[in-house]
């Protein structure tokens, strides 16, 4: 596990490379960098594709997935059709699986 950097560590590294700098200037640089990281993390999105499998209802998601904003399915006319996101995910039952359906085995 990597050691997390403290403000003191960052200041000493900057001063080692660029010489002595005013504390207010260094703190402003650190705050600007943290704001930039936070905005990039909030707005970071990735698109992914997956092939549908016949008679499969549930698909595994990577542990990296935090939120799904849109689901689209390619139809027979080579157009993507958007599947609306669930407005109330609490209505989705945990026991709602295909395991009890003999047709899908």
C-alpha positions as CSV (number, residue, x, y, z in Angstrom):
1,X,0.0,0.0,0.0
2,X,1.4,3.4,-1.0
3,X,2.1,6.0,1.6
4,X,-0.3,9.0,1.2
5,X,1.3,12.3,0.7
6,X,0.8,15.1,3.3
7,X,0.9,18.8,2.6
8,X,4.3,18.9,4.2
9,X,5.6,16.2,1.9
10,X,4.3,18.0,-1.2
11,X,5.8,21.3,-0.1
12,X,9.2,19.7,0.5
13,X,9.2,18.0,-2.9
14,X,8.3,21.3,-4.7
15,X,10.9,23.2,-2.7
16,X,13.5,20.5,-3.5
17,X,12.9,21.0,-7.3
18,X,12.1,24.8,-7.5
19,X,13.7,26.2,-4.3
20,X,12.0,27.9,-1.4
21,X,8.4,29.2,-2.2
22,X,5.9,31.2,-0.1
23,X,3.5,29.0,1.9
24,X,0.4,30.8,0.5
25,X,1.5,30.1,-3.1
26,X,2.1,26.4,-2.4
27,X,-1.2,26.0,-0.6
28,X,-3.0,27.7,-3.5
29,X,-1.3,25.3,-6.0
30,X,-2.3,22.3,-3.9
31,X,-5.9,23.5,-3.5
32,X,-6.1,24.1,-7.3
33,X,-4.8,20.6,-8.0
34,X,-7.3,19.1,-5.6
35,X,-10.2,21.1,-7.2
36,X,-9.1,19.8,-10.6
37,X,-8.9,16.2,-9.4
38,X,-12.3,16.5,-7.8
39,X,-14.0,17.9,-10.9
40,X,-12.4,15.3,-13.2
41,X,-13.5,12.5,-10.9
42,X,-17.1,13.8,-10.7
43,X,-17.4,14.1,-14.5
44,X,-15.4,11.0,-15.5
45,X,-17.6,8.6,-17.6
46,X,-16.8,5.6,-19.7
47,X,-18.8,3.9,-22.4
48,X,-18.8,0.1,-22.6
49,X,-20.5,-2.4,-24.9
50,X,-21.6,-5.9,-24.3
51,X,-23.2,-8.6,-26.5
52,X,-26.7,-9.8,-25.5
53,X,-27.0,-13.5,-24.9
54,X,-30.1,-15.4,-25.7
55,X,-32.4,-16.1,-22.8
56,X,-30.2,-14.2,-20.3
57,X,-31.8,-11.6,-18.2
58,X,-29.1,-10.5,-15.7
59,X,-25.5,-9.5,-16.6
60,X,-22.5,-9.1,-14.4
61,X,-21.0,-5.6,-14.0
62,X,-17.4,-4.7,-13.2
63,X,-16.6,-3.7,-9.7
64,X,-15.5,-0.3,-11.1
65,X,-19.1,0.6,-12.1
66,X,-20.5,3.3,-9.9
67,X,-23.6,4.4,-11.9
68,X,-25.3,3.5,-15.1
69,X,-26.6,6.5,-16.9
70,X,-27.9,5.0,-20.2
71,X,-28.6,1.6,-21.7
72,X,-29.1,1.1,-25.4
73,X,-29.8,-2.0,-27.4
74,X,-28.9,-2.4,-31.1
75,X,-32.1,-3.4,-32.9
76,X,-32.5,-5.4,-36.2
77,X,-32.4,-2.1,-38.2
78,X,-28.9,-1.3,-36.9
79,X,-30.2,1.5,-34.7
80,X,-29.6,1.9,-31.0
81,X,-32.8,2.0,-28.9
82,X,-32.5,3.6,-25.5
83,X,-33.8,1.6,-22.5
84,X,-35.1,3.9,-19.9
85,X,-33.4,3.9,-16.6
86,X,-35.4,2.6,-13.6
87,X,-36.8,5.6,-11.8
88,X,-37.2,3.7,-8.6
89,X,-34.6,0.9,-8.3
90,X,-36.1,-0.2,-4.9
91,X,-39.0,-1.8,-6.8
92,X,-36.6,-4.2,-8.4
93,X,-36.9,-7.4,-6.3
94,X,-33.7,-9.1,-5.2
95,X,-35.3,-12.5,-5.6
96,X,-36.3,-11.7,-9.2
97,X,-34.0,-14.2,-11.1
98,X,-34.3,-16.5,-14.0
99,X,-33.3,-19.5,-11.9
100,X,-37.0,-20.3,-11.2
101,X,-38.0,-20.3,-14.8
102,X,-37.6,-23.8,-16.4
103,X,-37.9,-22.4,-19.9
104,X,-34.6,-20.5,-19.6
105,X,-32.4,-23.4,-18.4
